[in-house]
Amino acid sequence: MCLALGLAISSASAISNLTESQVRNVCGKDLKSSPGHFGCTKPCADKKSTCIYDCSEKTKICSGAAMGGAAGTSDATKR
């Protein structure tokens, strides 16, 4: 999961810095963990993009990224 999320976030159309609490709340029951990372993938609010939420346990940095759709049209923090 961490490699896939890392690659996806680096090529995302919109990236937002999030808190660990925001990622946990957005992911809810869909939260997945792998060594060093946790997060999830969900449809974005615009229904055209996929949002990827990820937290690094090592760096304590969390982010959300929108993939697909029009660049910048999805706000991952509004979920």
PDB file of N, CA, C and O in Angstrom, chain B, residues numbered from 101:
ATOM      1  N   MET B 101       0.809  -1.190   0.000  1.00  0.00           N
ATOM      2  CA  MET B 101       0.000   0.000   0.000  1.00  0.00           C
ATOM      3  C   MET B 101       0.854   1.256   0.000  1.00  0.00           C
ATOM      4  O   MET B 101       0.536   2.202  -0.721  1.00  0.00           O
ATOM      5  N   CYS B 102       1.928   1.302   0.781  1.00  0.00           N
ATOM      6  CA  CYS B 102       2.694   2.538   0.872  1.00  0.00           C
ATOM      7  C   CYS B 102       3.339   2.894  -0.456  1.00  0.00           C
ATOM      8  O   CYS B 102       3.359   4.070  -0.818  1.00  0.00           O
ATOM      9  N   LEU B 103       3.866   1.930  -1.196  1.00  0.00           N
ATOM     10  CA  LEU B 103       4.480   2.236  -2.474  1.00  0.00           C
ATOM     11  C   LEU B 103       3.439   2.737  -3.448  1.00  0.00           C
ATOM     12  O   LEU B 103       3.671   3.731  -4.136  1.00  0.00           O
ATOM     13  N   ALA B 104       2.302   2.078  -3.525  1.00  0.00           N
ATOM     14  CA  ALA B 104       1.246   2.508  -4.441  1.00  0.00           C
ATOM     15  C   ALA B 104       0.759   3.905  -4.091  1.00  0.00           C
ATOM     16  O   ALA B 104       0.578   4.735  -4.981  1.00  0.00           O
ATOM     17  N   LEU B 105       0.544   4.177  -2.814  1.00  0.00           N
ATOM     18  CA  LEU B 105       0.076   5.498  -2.414  1.00  0.00           C
ATOM     19  C   LEU B 105       1.134   6.555  -2.688  1.00  0.00           C
ATOM     20  O   LEU B 105       0.807   7.646  -3.154  1.00  0.00           O
ATOM     21  N   GLY B 106       2.380   6.255  -2.409  1.00  0.00           N
ATOM     22  CA  GLY B 106       3.451   7.209  -2.658  1.00  0.00           C
ATOM     23  C   GLY B 106       3.565   7.576  -4.120  1.00  0.00           C
ATOM     24  O   GLY B 106       3.731   8.748  -4.456  1.00  0.00           O
ATOM     25  N   LEU B 107       3.478   6.587  -4.996  1.00  0.00           N
ATOM     26  CA  LEU B 107       3.542   6.852  -6.431  1.00  0.00           C
ATOM     27  C   LEU B 107       2.327   7.623  -6.894  1.00  0.00           C
ATOM     28  O   LEU B 107       2.450   8.538  -7.709  1.00  0.00           O
ATOM     29  N   ALA B 108       1.162   7.275  -6.394  1.00  0.00           N
ATOM     30  CA  ALA B 108      -0.062   7.946  -6.812  1.00  0.00           C
ATOM     31  C   ALA B 108      -0.058   9.405  -6.377  1.00  0.00           C
ATOM     32  O   ALA B 108      -0.435  10.281  -7.155  1.00  0.00           O
ATOM     33  N   ILE B 109       0.358   9.674  -5.164  1.00  0.00           N
ATOM     34  CA  ILE B 109       0.345  11.049  -4.673  1.00  0.00           C
ATOM     35  C   ILE B 109       1.323  11.915  -5.440  1.00  0.00           C
ATOM     36  O   ILE B 109       1.052  13.096  -5.658  1.00  0.00           O
ATOM     37  N   SER B 110       2.466  11.356  -5.862  1.00  0.00           N
ATOM     38  CA  SER B 110       3.438  12.168  -6.578  1.00  0.00           C
ATOM     39  C   SER B 110       2.947  12.586  -7.953  1.00  0.00           C
ATOM     40  O   SER B 110       3.460  13.558  -8.507  1.00  0.00           O
ATOM     41  N   SER B 111       1.962  11.880  -8.532  1.00  0.00           N
ATOM     42  CA  SER B 111       1.452  12.248  -9.847  1.00  0.00           C
ATOM     43  C   SER B 111       0.009  12.737  -9.783  1.00  0.00           C
ATOM     44  O   SER B 111      -0.682  12.741 -10.801  1.00  0.00           O
ATOM     45  N   ALA B 112      -0.446  13.139  -8.635  1.00  0.00           N
ATOM     46  CA  ALA B 112      -1.832  13.544  -8.438  1.00  0.00           C
ATOM     47  C   ALA B 112      -2.096  14.927  -9.010  1.00  0.00           C
ATOM     48  O   ALA B 112      -1.183  15.737  -9.170  1.00  0.00           O
ATOM     49  N   SER B 113      -3.381  15.182  -9.317  1.00  0.00           N
ATOM     50  CA  SER B 113      -3.747  16.474  -9.858  1.00  0.00           C
ATOM     51  C   SER B 113      -3.997  17.509  -8.778  1.00  0.00           C
ATOM     52  O   SER B 113      -3.883  18.703  -9.055  1.00  0.00           O
ATOM     53  N   ALA B 114      -4.329  17.110  -7.565  1.00  0.00           N
ATOM     54  CA  ALA B 114      -4.545  18.048  -6.455  1.00  0.00           C
ATOM     55  C   ALA B 114      -4.107  17.370  -5.164  1.00  0.00           C
ATOM     56  O   ALA B 114      -4.534  16.255  -4.864  1.00  0.00           O
ATOM     57  N   ILE B 115      -3.258  18.045  -4.404  1.00  0.00           N
ATOM     58  CA  ILE B 115      -2.746  17.462  -3.160  1.00  0.00           C
ATOM     59  C   ILE B 115      -3.027  18.426  -2.018  1.00  0.00           C
ATOM     60  O   ILE B 115      -2.825  19.633  -2.146  1.00  0.00           O
ATOM     61  N   SER B 116      -3.498  17.880  -0.898  1.00  0.00           N
ATOM     62  CA  SER B 116      -3.759  18.685   0.300  1.00  0.00           C
ATOM     63  C   SER B 116      -3.043  18.077   1.488  1.00  0.00           C
ATOM     64  O   SER B 116      -2.994  16.856   1.633  1.00  0.00           O
ATOM     65  N   ASN B 117      -2.487  18.924   2.337  1.00  0.00           N
ATOM     66  CA  ASN B 117      -1.928  18.445   3.607  1.00  0.00           C
ATOM     67  C   ASN B 117      -3.083  18.247   4.571  1.00  0.00           C
ATOM     68  O   ASN B 117      -3.951  19.111   4.693  1.00  0.00           O
ATOM     69  N   LEU B 118      -3.095  17.116   5.252  1.00  0.00           N
ATOM     70  CA  LEU B 118      -4.163  16.777   6.180  1.00  0.00           C
ATOM     71  C   LEU B 118      -3.585  16.380   7.522  1.00  0.00           C
ATOM     72  O   LEU B 118      -2.387  16.120   7.636  1.00  0.00           O
ATOM     73  N   THR B 119      -4.430  16.332   8.536  1.00  0.00           N
ATOM     74  CA  THR B 119      -4.012  15.819   9.834  1.00  0.00           C
ATOM     75  C   THR B 119      -4.312  14.324   9.893  1.00  0.00           C
ATOM     76  O   THR B 119      -5.094  13.805   9.097  1.00  0.00           O
ATOM     77  N   GLU B 120      -3.679  13.639  10.851  1.00  0.00           N
ATOM     78  CA  GLU B 120      -3.951  12.214  11.045  1.00  0.00           C
ATOM     79  C   GLU B 120      -5.437  11.995  11.352  1.00  0.00           C
ATOM     80  O   GLU B 120      -6.044  11.045  10.859  1.00  0.00           O
ATOM     81  N   SER B 121      -6.000  12.859  12.149  1.00  0.00           N
ATOM     82  CA  SER B 121      -7.413  12.757  12.516  1.00  0.00           C
ATOM     83  C   SER B 121      -8.323  12.888  11.286  1.00  0.00           C
ATOM     84  O   SER B 121      -9.304  12.156  11.160  1.00  0.00           O
ATOM     85  N   GLN B 122      -7.999  13.813  10.385  1.00  0.00           N
ATOM     86  CA  GLN B 122      -8.790  13.981   9.164  1.00  0.00           C
ATOM     87  C   GLN B 122      -8.748  12.712   8.315  1.00  0.00           C
ATOM     88  O   GLN B 122      -9.777  12.273   7.803  1.00  0.00           O
ATOM     89  N   VAL B 123      -7.563  12.124   8.165  1.00  0.00           N
ATOM     90  CA  VAL B 123      -7.442  10.898   7.370  1.00  0.00           C
ATOM     91  C   VAL B 123      -8.249   9.772   8.015  1.00  0.00           C
ATOM     92  O   VAL B 123      -8.983   9.063   7.328  1.00  0.00           O
ATOM     93  N   ARG B 124      -8.118   9.607   9.319  1.00  0.00           N
ATOM     94  CA  ARG B 124      -8.875   8.559  10.019  1.00  0.00           C
ATOM     95  C   ARG B 124     -10.385   8.780   9.888  1.00  0.00           C
ATOM     96  O   ARG B 124     -11.128   7.822   9.677  1.00  0.00           O
ATOM     97  N   ASN B 125     -10.844  10.024  10.011  1.00  0.00           N
ATOM     98  CA  ASN B 125     -12.270  10.326   9.894  1.00  0.00           C
ATOM     99  C   ASN B 125     -12.795  10.083   8.485  1.00  0.00           C
ATOM    100  O   ASN B 125     -13.864   9.496   8.314  1.00  0.00           O
ATOM    101  N   VAL B 126     -12.057  10.527   7.480  1.00  0.00           N
ATOM    102  CA  VAL B 126     -12.495  10.344   6.088  1.00  0.00           C
ATOM    103  C   VAL B 126     -12.520   8.862   5.726  1.00  0.00           C
ATOM    104  O   VAL B 126     -13.461   8.393   5.086  1.00  0.00           O
ATOM    105  N   CYS B 127     -11.492   8.130   6.132  1.00  0.00           N
ATOM    106  CA  CYS B 127     -11.403   6.711   5.770  1.00  0.00           C
ATOM    107  C   CYS B 127     -12.404   5.854   6.545  1.00  0.00           C
ATOM    108  O   CYS B 127     -12.976   4.914   5.993  1.00  0.00           O
ATOM    109  N   GLY B 128     -12.615   6.173   7.810  1.00  0.00           N
ATOM    110  CA  GLY B 128     -13.560   5.400   8.615  1.00  0.00           C
ATOM    111  C   GLY B 128     -13.273   3.910   8.539  1.00  0.00           C
ATOM    112  O   GLY B 128     -12.144   3.477   8.771  1.00  0.00           O
ATOM    113  N   LYS B 129     -14.299   3.123   8.213  1.00  0.00           N
ATOM    114  CA  LYS B 129     -14.159   1.662   8.160  1.00  0.00           C
ATOM    115  C   LYS B 129     -13.295   1.193   6.994  1.00  0.00           C
ATOM    116  O   LYS B 129     -12.906   0.026   6.949  1.00  0.00           O
ATOM    117  N   ASP B 130     -12.988   2.084   6.049  1.00  0.00           N
ATOM    118  CA  ASP B 130     -12.153   1.730   4.895  1.00  0.00           C
ATOM    119  C   ASP B 130     -10.660   1.920   5.163  1.00  0.00           C
ATOM    120  O   ASP B 130      -9.840   1.687   4.274  1.00  0.00           O
ATOM    121  N   LEU B 131     -10.296   2.343   6.384  1.00  0.00           N
ATOM    122  CA  LEU B 131      -8.899   2.580   6.725  1.00  0.00           C
ATOM    123  C   LEU B 131      -8.098   1.288   6.593  1.00  0.00           C
ATOM    124  O   LEU B 131      -8.478   0.255   7.145  1.00  0.00           O
ATOM    125  N   LYS B 132      -6.997   1.351   5.866  1.00  0.00           N
ATOM    126  CA  LYS B 132      -6.104   0.204   5.662  1.00  0.00           C
ATOM    127  C   LYS B 132      -4.733   0.571   6.205  1.00  0.00           C
ATOM    128  O   LYS B 132      -4.331   1.734   6.169  1.00  0.00           O
ATOM    129  N   SER B 133      -4.021  -0.423   6.704  1.00  0.00           N
ATOM    130  CA  SER B 133      -2.677  -0.204   7.237  1.00  0.00           C
ATOM    131  C   SER B 133      -1.675  -1.113   6.550  1.00  0.00           C
ATOM    132  O   SER B 133      -1.995  -2.237   6.164  1.00  0.00           O
ATOM    133  N   SER B 134      -0.471  -0.616   6.406  1.00  0.00           N
ATOM    134  CA  SER B 134       0.666  -1.415   5.964  1.00  0.00           C
ATOM    135  C   SER B 134       1.850  -0.916   6.780  1.00  0.00           C
ATOM    136  O   SER B 134       1.755   0.139   7.408  1.00  0.00           O
ATOM    137  N   PRO B 135       2.944  -1.631   6.790  1.00  0.00           N
ATOM    138  CA  PRO B 135       4.071  -1.181   7.602  1.00  0.00           C
ATOM    139  C   PRO B 135       4.466   0.266   7.290  1.00  0.00           C
ATOM    140  O   PRO B 135       4.906   0.571   6.182  1.00  0.00           O
ATOM    141  N   GLY B 136       4.305   1.146   8.271  1.00  0.00           N
ATOM    142  CA  GLY B 136       4.734   2.529   8.125  1.00  0.00           C
ATOM    143  C   GLY B 136       3.711   3.493   7.572  1.00  0.00           C
ATOM    144  O   GLY B 136       3.940   4.702   7.601  1.00  0.00           O
ATOM    145  N   HIS B 137       2.584   3.002   7.067  1.00  0.00           N
ATOM    146  CA  HIS B 137       1.577   3.871   6.459  1.00  0.00           C
ATOM    147  C   HIS B 137       0.175   3.393   6.802  1.00  0.00           C
ATOM    148  O   HIS B 137      -0.036   2.220   7.110  1.00  0.00           O
ATOM    149  N   PHE B 138      -0.778   4.315   6.746  1.00  0.00           N
ATOM    150  CA  PHE B 138      -2.191   3.953   6.794  1.00  0.00           C
ATOM    151  C   PHE B 138      -2.972   4.976   5.983  1.00  0.00           C
ATOM    152  O   PHE B 138      -2.536   6.117   5.823  1.00  0.00           O
ATOM    153  N   GLY B 139      -4.117   4.568   5.478  1.00  0.00           N
ATOM    154  CA  GLY B 139      -4.942   5.456   4.666  1.00  0.00           C
ATOM    155  C   GLY B 139      -5.999   4.673   3.914  1.00  0.00           C
ATOM    156  O   GLY B 139      -6.334   3.544   4.275  1.00  0.00           O
ATOM    157  N   CYS B 140      -6.522   5.294   2.856  1.00  0.00           N
ATOM    158  CA  CYS B 140      -7.555   4.641   2.056  1.00  0.00           C
ATOM    159  C   CYS B 140      -7.688   5.332   0.703  1.00  0.00           C
ATOM    160  O   CYS B 140      -7.088   6.377   0.453  1.00  0.00           O
ATOM    161  N   THR B 141      -8.481   4.722  -0.150  1.00  0.00           N
ATOM    162  CA  THR B 141      -8.839   5.285  -1.442  1.00  0.00           C
ATOM    163  C   THR B 141     -10.355   5.341  -1.503  1.00  0.00           C
ATOM    164  O   THR B 141     -11.028   4.355  -1.201  1.00  0.00           O
ATOM    165  N   LYS B 142     -10.901   6.498  -1.894  1.00  0.00           N
ATOM    166  CA  LYS B 142     -12.353   6.687  -1.955  1.00  0.00           C
ATOM    167  C   LYS B 142     -12.706   7.574  -3.141  1.00  0.00           C
ATOM    168  O   LYS B 142     -11.851   8.303  -3.645  1.00  0.00           O
ATOM    169  N   PRO B 143     -13.962   7.521  -3.594  1.00  0.00           N
ATOM    170  CA  PRO B 143     -14.401   8.479  -4.614  1.00  0.00           C
ATOM    171  C   PRO B 143     -14.362   9.895  -4.023  1.00  0.00           C
ATOM    172  O   PRO B 143     -14.739  10.097  -2.869  1.00  0.00           O
ATOM    173  N   CYS B 144     -13.910  10.863  -4.807  1.00  0.00           N
ATOM    174  CA  CYS B 144     -13.900  12.255  -4.358  1.00  0.00           C
ATOM    175  C   CYS B 144     -15.312  12.831  -4.413  1.00  0.00           C
ATOM    176  O   CYS B 144     -16.218  12.230  -4.991  1.00  0.00           O
ATOM    177  N   ALA B 145     -15.482  13.979  -3.816  1.00  0.00           N
ATOM    178  CA  ALA B 145     -16.788  14.643  -3.770  1.00  0.00           C
ATOM    179  C   ALA B 145     -17.316  14.976  -5.170  1.00  0.00           C
ATOM    180  O   ALA B 145     -18.530  15.043  -5.368  1.00  0.00           O
ATOM    181  N   ASP B 146     -16.423  15.185  -6.140  1.00  0.00           N
ATOM    182  CA  ASP B 146     -16.873  15.535  -7.492  1.00  0.00           C
ATOM    183  C   ASP B 146     -17.381  14.332  -8.287  1.00  0.00           C
ATOM    184  O   ASP B 146     -17.884  14.492  -9.399  1.00  0.00           O
ATOM    185  N   LYS B 147     -17.253  13.119  -7.718  1.00  0.00           N
ATOM    186  CA  LYS B 147     -17.701  11.859  -8.339  1.00  0.00           C
ATOM    187  C   LYS B 147     -16.968  11.527  -9.642  1.00  0.00           C
ATOM    188  O   LYS B 147     -17.298  10.534 -10.292  1.00  0.00           O
ATOM    189  N   LYS B 148     -15.981  12.338 -10.034  1.00  0.00           N
ATOM    190  CA  LYS B 148     -15.222  12.082 -11.264  1.00  0.00           C
ATOM    191  C   LYS B 148     -13.794  11.644 -10.962  1.00  0.00           C
ATOM    192  O   LYS B 148     -13.123  11.066 -11.817  1.00  0.00           O
ATOM    193  N   SER B 149     -13.336  11.917  -9.755  1.00  0.00           N
ATOM    194  CA  SER B 149     -11.954  11.655  -9.363  1.00  0.00           C
ATOM    195  C   SER B 149     -11.914  10.627  -8.239  1.00  0.00           C
ATOM    196  O   SER B 149     -12.914  10.374  -7.567  1.00  0.00           O
ATOM    197  N   THR B 150     -10.745  10.046  -8.053  1.00  0.00           N
ATOM    198  CA  THR B 150     -10.504   9.151  -6.925  1.00  0.00           C
ATOM    199  C   THR B 150      -9.600   9.877  -5.953  1.00  0.00           C
ATOM    200  O   THR B 150      -8.569  10.420  -6.352  1.00  0.00           O
ATOM    201  N   CYS B 151      -9.971   9.894  -4.683  1.00  0.00           N
ATOM    202  CA  CYS B 151      -9.165  10.536  -3.650  1.00  0.00           C
ATOM    203  C   CYS B 151      -8.379   9.486  -2.887  1.00  0.00           C
ATOM    204  O   CYS B 151      -8.913   8.447  -2.500  1.00  0.00           O
ATOM    205  N   ILE B 152      -7.109   9.771  -2.678  1.00  0.00           N
ATOM    206  CA  ILE B 152      -6.211   8.881  -1.953  1.00  0.00           C
ATOM    207  C   ILE B 152      -5.751   9.621  -0.709  1.00  0.00           C
ATOM    208  O   ILE B 152      -5.235  10.736  -0.792  1.00  0.00           O
ATOM    209  N   TYR B 153      -5.943   8.992   0.444  1.00  0.00           N
ATOM    210  CA  TYR B 153      -5.561   9.572   1.729  1.00  0.00           C
ATOM    211  C   TYR B 153      -4.471   8.700   2.326  1.00  0.00           C
ATOM    212  O   TYR B 153      -4.598   7.476   2.342  1.00  0.00           O
ATOM    213  N   ASP B 154      -3.387   9.321   2.825  1.00  0.00           N
ATOM    214  CA  ASP B 154      -2.248   8.556   3.316  1.00  0.00           C
ATOM    215  C   ASP B 154      -1.567   9.286   4.465  1.00  0.00           C
ATOM    216  O   ASP B 154      -1.423  10.508   4.438  1.00  0.00           O
ATOM    217  N   CYS B 155      -1.149   8.527   5.473  1.00  0.00           N
ATOM    218  CA  CYS B 155      -0.336   9.047   6.580  1.00  0.00           C
ATOM    219  C   CYS B 155       0.901   8.180   6.719  1.00  0.00           C
ATOM    220  O   CYS B 155       0.823   6.952   6.686  1.00  0.00           O
ATOM    221  N   SER B 156       2.040   8.832   6.873  1.00  0.00           N
ATOM    222  CA  SER B 156       3.284   8.126   7.165  1.00  0.00           C
ATOM    223  C   SER B 156       3.457   8.085   8.673  1.00  0.00           C
ATOM    224  O   SER B 156       3.459   9.126   9.328  1.00  0.00           O
ATOM    225  N   GLU B 157       3.602   6.899   9.220  1.00  0.00           N
ATOM    226  CA  GLU B 157       3.826   6.768  10.663  1.00  0.00           C
ATOM    227  C   GLU B 157       5.226   7.248  11.058  1.00  0.00           C
ATOM    228  O   GLU B 157       5.436   7.670  12.195  1.00  0.00           O
ATOM    229  N   LYS B 158       6.173   7.188  10.138  1.00  0.00           N
ATOM    230  CA  LYS B 158       7.547   7.604  10.433  1.00  0.00           C
ATOM    231  C   LYS B 158       7.664   9.134  10.476  1.00  0.00           C
ATOM    232  O   LYS B 158       8.208   9.692  11.429  1.00  0.00           O
ATOM    233  N   THR B 159       7.155   9.800   9.447  1.00  0.00           N
ATOM    234  CA  THR B 159       7.300  11.259   9.361  1.00  0.00           C
ATOM    235  C   THR B 159       6.133  12.012   9.990  1.00  0.00           C
ATOM    236  O   THR B 159       6.232  13.214  10.240  1.00  0.00           O
ATOM    237  N   LYS B 160       5.027  11.310  10.246  1.00  0.00           N
ATOM    238  CA  LYS B 160       3.805  11.917  10.777  1.00  0.00           C
ATOM    239  C   LYS B 160       3.177  12.911   9.793  1.00  0.00           C
ATOM    240  O   LYS B 160       2.407  13.785  10.192  1.00  0.00           O
ATOM    241  N   ILE B 161       3.509  12.772   8.514  1.00  0.00           N
ATOM    242  CA  ILE B 161       2.937  13.625   7.476  1.00  0.00           C
ATOM    243  C   ILE B 161       1.772  12.894   6.833  1.00  0.00           C
ATOM    244  O   ILE B 161       1.890  11.735   6.435  1.00  0.00           O
ATOM    245  N   CYS B 162       0.641  13.589   6.735  1.00  0.00           N
ATOM    246  CA  CYS B 162      -0.560  13.024   6.116  1.00  0.00           C
ATOM    247  C   CYS B 162      -0.967  13.901   4.951  1.00  0.00           C
ATOM    248  O   CYS B 162      -0.759  15.114   4.967  1.00  0.00           O
ATOM    249  N   SER B 163      -1.549  13.275   3.936  1.00  0.00           N
ATOM    250  CA  SER B 163      -1.986  14.038   2.769  1.00  0.00           C
ATOM    251  C   SER B 163      -3.161  13.362   2.098  1.00  0.00           C
ATOM    252  O   SER B 163      -3.452  12.189   2.329  1.00  0.00           O
ATOM    253  N   GLY B 164      -3.820  14.130   1.268  1.00  0.00           N
ATOM    254  CA  GLY B 164      -4.891  13.630   0.432  1.00  0.00           C
ATOM    255  C   GLY B 164      -4.627  14.074  -0.989  1.00  0.00           C
ATOM    256  O   GLY B 164      -4.165  15.193  -1.215  1.00  0.00           O
ATOM    257  N   ALA B 165      -4.911  13.220  -1.942  1.00  0.00           N
ATOM    258  CA  ALA B 165      -4.654  13.538  -3.341  1.00  0.00           C
ATOM    259  C   ALA B 165      -5.835  13.125  -4.190  1.00  0.00           C
ATOM    260  O   ALA B 165      -6.438  12.076  -3.966  1.00  0.00           O
ATOM    261  N   ALA B 166      -6.165  13.959  -5.174  1.00  0.00           N
ATOM    262  CA  ALA B 166      -7.226  13.653  -6.122  1.00  0.00           C
ATOM    263  C   ALA B 166      -6.604  13.183  -7.426  1.00  0.00           C
ATOM    264  O   ALA B 166      -5.728  13.849  -7.977  1.00  0.00           O
ATOM    265  N   MET B 167      -7.055  12.040  -7.918  1.00  0.00           N
ATOM    266  CA  MET B 167      -6.561  11.476  -9.178  1.00  0.00           C
ATOM    267  C   MET B 167      -7.680  11.482 -10.198  1.00  0.00           C
ATOM    268  O   MET B 167      -8.801  11.080  -9.886  1.00  0.00           O
ATOM    269  N   GLY B 168      -7.399  11.930 -11.409  1.00  0.00           N
ATOM    270  CA  GLY B 168      -8.406  11.928 -12.458  1.00  0.00           C
ATOM    271  C   GLY B 168      -9.258  13.175 -12.408  1.00  0.00           C
ATOM    272  O   GLY B 168      -9.026  14.056 -11.581  1.00  0.00           O
ATOM    273  N   GLY B 169     -10.249  13.258 -13.290  1.00  0.00           N
ATOM    274  CA  GLY B 169     -11.106  14.450 -13.350  1.00  0.00           C
ATOM    275  C   GLY B 169     -10.298  15.650 -13.790  1.00  0.00           C
ATOM    276  O   GLY B 169      -9.161  15.507 -14.239  1.00  0.00           O
ATOM    277  N   ALA B 170     -10.871  16.826 -13.666  1.00  0.00           N
ATOM    278  CA  ALA B 170     -10.175  18.064 -14.029  1.00  0.00           C
ATOM    279  C   ALA B 170      -9.233  18.469 -12.904  1.00  0.00           C
ATOM    280  O   ALA B 170      -9.600  18.392 -11.731  1.00  0.00           O
ATOM    281  N   ALA B 171      -8.052  18.889 -13.242  1.00  0.00           N
ATOM    282  CA  ALA B 171      -7.065  19.255 -12.233  1.00  0.00           C
ATOM    283  C   ALA B 171      -7.596  20.347 -11.319  1.00  0.00           C
ATOM    284  O   ALA B 171      -8.123  21.361 -11.776  1.00  0.00           O
ATOM    285  N   GLY B 172      -7.448  20.122 -10.029  1.00  0.00           N
ATOM    286  CA  GLY B 172      -7.820  21.137  -9.064  1.00  0.00           C
ATOM    287  C   GLY B 172      -9.312  21.239  -8.775  1.00  0.00           C
ATOM    288  O   GLY B 172      -9.721  22.125  -8.025  1.00  0.00           O
ATOM    289  N   THR B 173     -10.140  20.364  -9.344  1.00  0.00           N
ATOM    290  CA  THR B 173     -11.572  20.480  -9.121  1.00  0.00           C
ATOM    291  C   THR B 173     -12.035  19.738  -7.893  1.00  0.00           C
ATOM    292  O   THR B 173     -13.159  19.951  -7.437  1.00  0.00           O
ATOM    293  N   SER B 174     -11.211  18.879  -7.348  1.00  0.00           N
ATOM    294  CA  SER B 174     -11.614  18.103  -6.177  1.00  0.00           C
ATOM    295  C   SER B 174     -10.882  18.595  -4.946  1.00  0.00           C
ATOM    296  O   SER B 174      -9.659  18.733  -4.956  1.00  0.00           O
ATOM    297  N   ASP B 175     -11.628  18.859  -3.885  1.00  0.00           N
ATOM    298  CA  ASP B 175     -11.027  19.306  -2.634  1.00  0.00           C
ATOM    299  C   ASP B 175     -11.130  18.181  -1.622  1.00  0.00           C
ATOM    300  O   ASP B 175     -12.197  17.948  -1.053  1.00  0.00           O
ATOM    301  N   ALA B 176     -10.014  17.475  -1.390  1.00  0.00           N
ATOM    302  CA  ALA B 176     -10.005  16.309  -0.522  1.00  0.00           C
ATOM    303  C   ALA B 176     -10.360  16.651   0.917  1.00  0.00           C
ATOM    304  O   ALA B 176     -10.798  15.772   1.659  1.00  0.00           O
ATOM    305  N   THR B 177     -10.186  17.892   1.331  1.00  0.00           N
ATOM    306  CA  THR B 177     -10.457  18.252   2.722  1.00  0.00           C
ATOM    307  C   THR B 177     -11.942  18.444   3.002  1.00  0.00           C
ATOM    308  O   THR B 177     -12.319  18.588   4.165  1.00  0.00           O
ATOM    309  N   LYS B 178     -12.784  18.452   2.003  1.00  0.00           N
ATOM    310  CA  LYS B 178     -14.217  18.661   2.199  1.00  0.00           C
ATOM    311  C   LYS B 178     -14.989  17.391   2.435  1.00  0.00           C
ATOM    312  O   LYS B 178     -16.202  17.461   2.635  1.00  0.00           O
ATOM    313  N   ARG B 179     -14.356  16.224   2.425  1.00  0.00           N
ATOM    314  CA  ARG B 179     -15.056  14.964   2.640  1.00  0.00           C
ATOM    315  C   ARG B 179     -15.313  14.725   4.079  1.00  0.00           C
ATOM    316  O   ARG B 179     -15.897  13.703   4.440  1.00  0.00           O
TER     317      ARG B 179
END
